[in-house]
């Protein structure tokens, strides 16, 4: 069977940012799973923390959870058609001059 026509994950635009698990938030009953709060180091101050369900899989497929203080990588991945070209990759636009 051929993989022709299928896109690999390598074809998608991505960025990987370093982060640190700040705290583990215990589950609240059966309705809410345990969460890990992760600080993304290069994010804006007001948007630095994200919370995710604290369930990952190890290489053997077993469920594992993150530990407080763990250093992690946060990867953002998108389909190519969900992105637009930048005029200056990796640089923001220069500030406008005040009149």
N, C-alpha and C positions, 0 to 999 in steps of 0.2 A: 504494500500500500504506500502511495506517495504522499509526502507532506506538501506537494506543490499547491500553492494557493493559500496555505495556512501561514499565518504570521507567527513568528517566534516572539517571546517576551523581549528579545534583544532589539526588535524593530520599534518598540514603543519608546517615546521620549521619557526619561526618568531623571530624578534627582534624589540623592541619598544624603540625609542630614543626620548629624550625631545628636543623640539625646540621652537623658538619664532618667531612670525610674525614680521619681520623687517619693511616691508613697503607694502602698497597696490599700485599696478601699474594700473592706470586707463586704460580702454579699448581705443583702437585706432580705432574709427569708428565701423562699424558692423563686420568687418573681424577679429578683435582680441578681445577676452573677457578680462575682468578685471582679473588681476593676483595677487596672494599673494606671496611675497618672504619670505621664511622661513629659518632661520638659524638653522641648526641641530647642537646642542651643542657639541657632541663628534666626529664630522667629522673633517677630516684634514682641515687646514685653507683654502687651495685653492679650496676645494670642499664643503664648509660649507653651501652655499646657494642653495636652490632649488626654482623653481618658478612653481606654479600650478594654474590652473584656480580657481578663488575665488568663487566657488559655491559648497556648501555642502547641505545636507538635515538634518533638525531637526527631532525629534522623531515623529512629525506629518506629515512628508513628504514634508514640505514647504522648498523652496529654501532660504538659508541664506548665508552670507559671513563672513569671518574672519575679525577681527578688528586688526589694527596695535597694536603691543605690546602683543597680546594674546599668552598665553602659550599653546602649542599643543604637541601632541604625534605623531611621525612619525613611522609608522609600516611598516617593510619590511617583506613580506611573500612570500614563494616559495613552489613549489611542491617538495616533498621529492626526486624525481628523478633528480631534478635540483641542488642538494647539494652533498657534499662529506664529509665523516667523518674527523674530526680533530684529530690529535694525542694528543693534549693538549687543550681541549675545553676552549675557552676564552683567550688563551694565544698565543702570536705570537712565531715564532721560535726564538731561541737564535741567536744573531749576530755571524757571522763567524769571526774567528780570522784572523788577518792579518799576512802574513808570512814575 
